[in-house]
Amino acid sequence: KMDFYKYYEDNIQIILNEKDKISGTHSINLDNANKFINKQLNKRRMNAAKNLVENTHYIDFNNLFKYVRIIIRNIYNNINLNKDLYMYVGNNNKSFYFMSVIAIYYIKLYGFKLPIIIYNLDENSLDLMSNNTLIIIDDFSYSGSQMSNLLSKIYYDRHLIKKLSIPDIHVGIAGISSYSEKLLKNCKISNGLLEIYSLNYLINICKLNYDYINPFNMYYGVIYP
């Protein structure tokens, strides 16, 4: 539902109810996992599938809530509260929106300053934010491409092309791969501030080599097995 604060209480209650229903003790069915591995078409794909199974980490709701709580405290310890504060939530069927509901839960719990909600990072929204503070919360970043593209678009379109101000951007991500973290921390935000808050040291996501990350050949922009 796109009116974020109007439907916030309903949405957080749905999440809390689901959180209480989930045991947090799920594990991969190894028999099914081995069937999945053995059905791969070649050795390279089998290695990729095996590595995927062996490096899958189950993050339950309790841990996710804990990570968001830590991220929110870290962000609010580092932002300038004299500036206007905005939070990008995106569409209501995306992870940004879901994670923002949990983030607002802790912002309210701690009595922190509530952010103004924005649904798009378009020219009008960036004009509105100017050089104030933008918070973006997401669940996991595997390749880093989605977030880096989003941030790079702000930098190139806004700063390089139009020579306009950009906000201080604080990105909180519950889990992040080492590759993604390196990519995001190399994002250039010139006259603004970019801070990345990640808890990969808590989640302990394993780094995979390139063959395992992308066991496909690329031909003219189309991925073939």
Salt bridges, closest charged atoms under 4 A:
GLU18 OE2 - LYS21 NZ 3.28
GLU54 OE2 - LYS50 NZ 2.56
GLU123 OE1 - LYS162 NZ 3.02
ASP127 OD1 - ARG158 NH1 2.78
ASP157 OD2 - LYS153 NZ 2.58
ASP168 OD2 - LYS83 NZ 2.84
GLU181 OE2 - LYS185 NZ 3.51
ASP211 OD1 - ARG44 NH2 3.17
